[in-house]
């Protein structure tokens, strides 16, 4: 199990510069890689907030499904999850196949991943 600590506030809405919102332990966002389960899990505080699932073959990690629970939507947490998962995939020396619609849209909107994203094989 690899822990990818993301120092991101999970509180809804942006903090104003004049009154920064302190990060509480319950707001800590972590992404945990569970290779035996072939998934990255998003945790907010002590709660499991979402996950992205994948399978691996021939040097490729194909992301097939991403989900964030309803109480956690609208906070950018799916983006945090995918960014961490793709970063770990890059570090692991694997290519990404974005079969999941969310991962595919995320990659299209975030330059800098073209070197690891490949098309699915027929």
C-alpha positions as CSV (number, residue, x, y, z in Angstrom):
1,X,0.0,0.0,0.0
2,X,1.4,3.3,-1.0
3,X,0.2,6.5,0.6
4,X,0.1,9.7,-1.5
5,X,-0.6,12.5,0.9
6,X,-2.4,15.4,-0.9
7,X,-2.3,18.6,1.2
8,X,-5.6,19.9,-0.1
9,X,-8.5,21.2,1.9
10,X,-11.7,19.3,1.3
11,X,-13.9,22.1,2.6
12,X,-16.3,23.4,0.0
13,X,-15.6,26.8,-1.6
14,X,-12.4,28.8,-1.9
15,X,-10.9,30.5,1.2
16,X,-10.5,34.2,0.9
17,X,-6.9,35.6,1.1
18,X,-7.9,37.7,4.1
19,X,-9.2,34.8,6.1
20,X,-7.5,31.5,5.1
21,X,-9.3,28.5,6.2
22,X,-7.1,26.3,8.4
23,X,-7.0,22.7,7.4
24,X,-8.5,20.4,10.0
25,X,-7.6,16.7,10.4
26,X,-11.1,15.8,9.2
27,X,-10.4,17.7,6.0
28,X,-7.1,16.0,5.1
29,X,-7.3,14.4,1.7
30,X,-5.2,11.3,1.0
31,X,-4.9,9.1,-2.0
32,X,-3.9,5.5,-1.2
33,X,-2.7,3.1,-3.9
34,X,-3.9,-0.5,-3.3
35,X,-2.1,-2.6,-6.0
36,X,-3.6,-5.9,-4.8
37,X,-7.1,-4.4,-5.4
38,X,-6.0,-2.6,-8.6
39,X,-7.3,0.8,-7.4
40,X,-6.4,4.1,-5.9
41,X,-8.6,5.1,-3.0
42,X,-9.5,8.7,-2.0
43,X,-9.9,9.4,1.7
44,X,-11.1,12.5,3.3
45,X,-10.3,12.4,7.0
46,X,-11.3,8.9,8.1
47,X,-13.9,8.5,5.4
48,X,-13.5,6.7,2.0
49,X,-14.6,9.3,-0.5
50,X,-14.0,7.6,-3.8
51,X,-11.7,5.5,-6.0
52,X,-10.4,4.8,-9.5
53,X,-10.0,1.3,-10.7
54,X,-7.6,0.0,-13.3
55,X,-6.1,-3.2,-14.8
56,X,-2.5,-3.7,-15.9
57,X,-1.0,-5.5,-18.8
58,X,2.0,-5.1,-21.1
59,X,3.4,-2.0,-19.4
60,X,0.0,-0.2,-19.4
61,X,-2.3,0.8,-16.6
62,X,-5.8,1.1,-18.0
63,X,-8.2,3.2,-15.9
64,X,-11.7,1.8,-16.3
65,X,-13.8,3.5,-13.6
66,X,-13.7,6.5,-11.3
67,X,-16.2,7.3,-8.6
68,X,-16.6,10.0,-5.9
69,X,-19.4,9.6,-3.3
70,X,-22.2,12.1,-3.4
71,X,-21.3,13.9,-0.1
72,X,-17.9,14.7,-1.6
73,X,-18.8,16.0,-5.0
74,X,-18.2,19.5,-6.2
75,X,-14.9,19.9,-4.4
76,X,-12.4,18.9,-7.1
77,X,-11.6,15.7,-5.3
78,X,-11.9,13.5,-8.4
79,X,-9.3,15.7,-10.0
80,X,-7.0,15.2,-6.9
81,X,-7.6,11.4,-7.2
82,X,-6.8,11.2,-10.9
83,X,-3.7,13.5,-10.6
84,X,-2.3,11.3,-7.9
85,X,-3.1,8.1,-9.8
86,X,-1.5,9.3,-13.0
87,X,1.6,10.6,-11.1
88,X,2.1,7.2,-9.5
89,X,1.6,5.5,-12.9
90,X,4.3,7.8,-14.4
91,X,6.6,7.0,-11.5
92,X,6.0,3.3,-11.9
93,X,7.1,3.6,-15.5
94,X,3.8,2.6,-17.0
95,X,1.7,4.1,-19.8
96,X,-1.9,5.2,-19.2
97,X,-4.9,4.0,-21.1
98,X,-7.9,6.3,-20.3
99,X,-10.9,4.0,-20.8
100,X,-12.8,5.7,-18.0
101,X,-14.7,8.7,-19.4
102,X,-13.7,10.9,-16.4
103,X,-10.0,10.1,-16.7
104,X,-10.2,10.7,-20.5
105,X,-11.8,14.1,-20.1
106,X,-9.3,15.0,-17.2
107,X,-6.3,14.2,-19.4
108,X,-7.7,16.2,-22.3
109,X,-8.0,19.2,-19.9
110,X,-4.6,18.9,-18.2
111,X,-1.6,19.2,-20.5
112,X,1.6,17.5,-19.4
113,X,0.5,13.8,-19.6
114,X,0.8,13.3,-23.3
115,X,4.0,11.4,-22.8
116,X,2.3,8.6,-20.8
117,X,-1.2,8.5,-22.3
118,X,-1.7,6.0,-25.1
119,X,-4.7,4.8,-27.2
120,X,-6.3,1.5,-26.3
121,X,-5.3,-1.4,-28.4
122,X,-8.0,-2.9,-30.7
